[in-house]
Structures are given as structure tokens and as C-alpha cells.
Amino acid sequence: MVRSVNGVPYSHVKEQSACDETLLTLISEVEALLNSRPITTVIMDSSDEPLSPNHLLLIASSAK
């Protein structure tokens, strides 16, 4: 997971210097990518969407 988080900004920014807004955007995109990864096994025959951290985060935030 650490490699996933570190790899994305380095691959996008490379040799350029980035402003704070760009880095915050990249971190937000990495967060969305990692939170959309399935927790459960993906079954190809099923029409159900696999459970991901986003499901748990969005349910908890909408219940408030």
C-alpha cells in the first residue's frame, strides 16, 4: 500500500516542482483510488458490486 501511495505522485510530478494545490489534488486522487479497491473477492458472475472502503466511508458520512 505504501508503494501505491508513493508511486502515483512521483510518476505524475517527475522532475517538475509542484505547488501545494497540485500535491493536494494528487493525494486526493490517490486516496480515491485506494478507497475504491475491493475488500472482498470479486466474483465475475455476480451483478453485485464488490465491497470497498468507499462503501463504508460513504455510509458513515451520510448517516450523520
C-alpha positions as CSV (number, residue, x, y, z in Angstrom):
1,M,0.0,0.0,0.0
2,V,2.8,2.4,0.8
3,R,4.3,1.8,-2.6
4,S,1.0,2.5,-4.2
5,V,0.7,5.8,-2.4
6,N,4.3,6.9,-3.1
7,G,4.3,5.8,-6.7
8,V,1.5,7.9,-8.1
9,P,2.8,11.4,-7.1
10,Y,6.3,10.6,-8.3
11,S,5.1,9.3,-11.6
12,H,2.9,12.4,-12.2
13,V,5.3,15.1,-10.9
14,K,8.6,13.5,-12.0
15,E,11.3,16.3,-12.3
16,Q,8.9,19.2,-12.0
17,S,8.3,21.2,-8.9
18,A,4.7,21.2,-7.8
19,C,2.7,23.7,-5.9
20,D,0.7,22.8,-2.8
21,E,-2.6,22.7,-4.7
22,T,-1.2,20.2,-7.2
23,L,0.1,17.9,-4.4
24,L,-3.2,18.1,-2.6
25,T,-5.0,17.1,-5.8
26,L,-2.7,14.2,-6.3
27,I,-3.1,13.0,-2.8
28,S,-6.9,13.2,-3.1
29,E,-6.8,11.2,-6.3
30,V,-4.6,8.5,-4.6
31,E,-7.0,8.4,-1.7
32,A,-9.9,7.9,-4.0
33,L,-8.1,5.2,-5.9
34,L,-7.1,3.2,-2.8
35,N,-10.5,3.6,-1.2
36,S,-12.2,2.2,-4.4
37,R,-10.1,-1.1,-4.2
38,P,-12.3,-4.1,-3.3
39,I,-12.1,-5.5,0.2
40,T,-13.9,-8.7,-0.7
41,T,-13.3,-11.2,-3.5
42,V,-14.6,-10.1,-6.9
43,I,-16.9,-12.6,-8.4
44,M,-17.3,-12.2,-12.2
45,D,-20.7,-13.8,-12.4
46,S,-22.3,-11.7,-9.7
47,S,-24.2,-8.4,-10.6
48,D,-23.4,-7.1,-7.1
49,E,-20.6,-4.5,-6.7
50,P,-17.7,-5.7,-4.5
51,L,-17.4,-4.1,-1.1
52,S,-14.8,-1.3,-0.9
53,P,-13.7,1.2,1.8
54,N,-15.7,3.9,-0.1
55,H,-18.9,2.0,0.7
56,L,-18.1,2.1,4.4
57,L,-17.0,5.7,4.3
58,L,-19.9,7.0,2.4
59,I,-22.5,5.1,4.5
60,A,-20.9,6.6,7.7
61,S,-20.8,10.1,6.4
62,S,-24.4,10.0,5.0
63,A,-25.8,8.7,8.4
64,K,-24.8,11.9,10.2
